[in-house]
Amino acid sequence: MPDSNSGVATVSSSRGKRNPGRPSARRWLLLVLILVIFPLTYGCSSKEGAETKAAASREYIFGEVTDVHAGKTSGGKNGDLGTVLVEGSRSSPTDEALLTVTKKTRVVDRREGAGHQTVDFTSIKEGRTAEAYFQVLSSSPKLWRAVASEIYLDP
């Protein structure tokens, strides 16, 4: 509609105005990013990534198995198979750890000829050298009580 004073037509634009009943394209894009893409990117990780995160949050001991106690029944309370006391060597970051071995604990024999095969709790014997990864339940200055996630038995 021309302005009578200037001779210039003015145009009314709907750009920039919002329709309150309908979400904008930006809102839809943001909603898709938040609900779909971010969970897929950060929530789903590969098995290797999960193992790396778990390894970073675990404690470690390398030393000699000095005591082994089997649970009263197979699987015991909460799937506990027994406990293993490992005394750390000089190079180990931990002096001593009392490890609870559960059904989820992975026990691996590294002896020559064993081929790094998974073995059961009964293969853990006093006097064997062990490398163990665990999550701490409680600790004192010298002894850590923990649940073992992996135990590697060396010759």
C-alpha positions as CSV (number, residue, x, y, z in Angstrom):
1,M,0.0,0.0,0.0
2,P,1.7,3.3,-1.1
3,D,2.3,5.9,1.5
4,S,0.7,9.1,0.4
5,N,3.6,11.3,1.8
6,S,6.7,9.6,0.3
7,G,5.4,7.7,-2.8
8,V,7.1,4.5,-1.4
9,A,5.2,1.3,-0.9
10,T,5.5,-0.5,2.4
11,V,5.4,-4.3,2.6
12,S,4.3,-6.2,5.6
13,S,6.3,-9.4,6.3
14,S,5.4,-12.4,8.4
15,R,9.1,-13.2,8.7
16,G,10.2,-13.2,12.3
17,K,6.7,-13.6,13.7
18,R,5.9,-16.8,15.5
19,N,2.9,-18.9,15.1
20,P,2.2,-19.9,18.7
21,G,0.3,-23.0,17.8
22,R,3.2,-24.5,15.7
23,P,6.8,-25.2,16.7
24,S,9.5,-23.6,14.5
25,A,12.0,-25.6,12.4
26,R,14.7,-24.7,14.9
27,R,12.8,-26.1,17.8
28,W,12.3,-29.4,15.9
29,L,16.0,-29.6,15.0
30,L,17.0,-28.9,18.6
31,L,14.5,-31.5,19.8
32,V,15.9,-34.1,17.4
33,L,19.5,-33.3,18.5
34,I,18.7,-33.6,22.2
35,L,16.5,-36.7,22.0
36,V,18.1,-38.7,19.3
37,I,21.6,-37.8,18.2
38,F,23.2,-36.9,21.6
39,P,22.1,-40.2,23.3
40,L,23.4,-42.2,20.3
41,T,26.7,-40.4,20.3
42,Y,27.4,-40.4,24.0
43,G,25.4,-43.2,25.3
44,C,26.4,-46.0,22.9
45,S,30.0,-46.9,23.0
46,S,31.9,-49.8,21.7
47,K,32.9,-52.7,24.0
48,E,36.6,-51.5,23.8
49,G,35.5,-48.0,25.0
50,A,33.6,-49.4,27.9
51,E,36.6,-51.6,28.9
52,T,38.9,-48.6,28.7
53,K,36.7,-46.6,31.0
54,A,36.4,-49.5,33.4
55,A,40.1,-50.0,33.4
56,A,40.7,-46.4,34.2
57,S,38.4,-46.6,37.3
58,R,39.9,-49.9,38.6
59,E,42.7,-50.5,41.0
60,Y,45.5,-52.9,40.3
61,I,47.8,-55.3,42.2
62,F,50.6,-57.6,41.1
63,G,52.0,-60.1,43.6
64,E,51.8,-63.5,45.2
65,V,48.6,-65.3,46.2
66,T,49.0,-66.0,49.9
67,D,45.6,-67.2,50.9
68,V,42.5,-68.7,49.1
69,H,39.1,-69.4,50.7
70,A,36.3,-70.9,48.7
71,G,32.7,-69.9,49.5
72,K,30.6,-72.3,51.6
73,T,28.5,-73.3,48.7
74,S,29.0,-72.9,45.0
75,G,28.2,-69.4,44.1
76,G,27.6,-68.4,47.7
77,K,26.0,-65.1,48.7
78,N,25.6,-62.7,45.8
79,G,27.4,-65.1,43.5
80,D,30.6,-65.0,45.5
81,L,32.9,-67.9,44.8
82,G,35.4,-67.1,47.5
83,T,38.2,-64.7,48.5
84,V,41.9,-64.4,47.5
85,L,44.5,-62.6,49.4
86,V,47.3,-61.1,47.2
87,E,50.4,-59.5,48.6
88,G,51.8,-57.0,46.2
89,S,55.4,-57.1,45.0
90,R,57.7,-54.1,45.3
91,S,56.6,-52.8,41.9
92,S,52.9,-53.1,42.7
93,P,51.0,-49.9,43.5
94,T,49.1,-51.8,46.3
95,D,50.6,-53.6,49.3
96,E,47.9,-56.1,49.9
97,A,44.4,-56.8,48.6
98,L,41.6,-59.2,49.8
99,L,39.7,-59.9,46.6
100,T,36.2,-61.3,46.5
101,V,35.9,-63.5,43.5
102,T,32.4,-63.7,42.0
103,K,30.8,-65.5,39.0
104,K,31.5,-62.3,37.0
105,T,35.2,-62.4,37.8
106,R,37.3,-63.4,34.8
107,V,40.2,-65.7,35.8
108,V,42.9,-66.3,33.1
109,D,45.8,-68.8,33.3
110,R,48.9,-67.4,31.5
111,R,51.1,-70.5,32.0
112,E,52.9,-71.8,29.0
113,G,50.7,-74.2,27.1
114,A,47.6,-72.9,28.8
115,G,47.2,-70.3,25.9
116,H,45.6,-67.6,28.1
117,Q,42.5,-69.7,28.7
118,T,39.8,-68.8,31.1
119,V,39.8,-71.1,34.2
120,D,37.6,-71.5,37.3
121,F,38.1,-70.4,40.8
122,T,39.7,-73.7,41.9
123,S,42.7,-72.9,39.7
124,I,43.8,-70.1,42.0
125,K,46.4,-71.6,44.4
126,E,48.6,-70.2,47.1
127,G,52.1,-69.4,45.9
128,R,51.0,-68.5,42.3
129,T,51.8,-65.0,41.0
130,A,48.7,-63.0,40.1
131,E,47.9,-59.8,38.5
132,A,44.4,-58.5,39.5
133,Y,42.1,-55.6,38.6
134,F,39.5,-54.8,41.2
135,Q,37.0,-52.2,42.5
136,V,37.5,-51.2,46.1
137,L,34.8,-51.8,48.7
138,S,36.8,-50.5,51.7
139,S,40.4,-49.8,52.4
140,S,42.8,-49.3,55.3
141,P,46.4,-48.1,54.9
142,K,47.7,-51.6,54.1
143,L,44.8,-53.8,53.1
144,W,42.1,-53.2,50.4
145,R,38.8,-55.2,50.4
146,A,37.5,-55.4,46.9
147,V,35.6,-57.3,44.2
148,A,37.9,-58.6,41.5
149,S,36.9,-58.1,37.9
150,E,39.9,-59.9,36.4
151,I,42.7,-62.1,37.7
152,Y,45.6,-63.2,35.6
153,L,47.6,-66.2,36.9
154,D,51.3,-66.2,35.9
155,P,53.6,-69.2,36.1
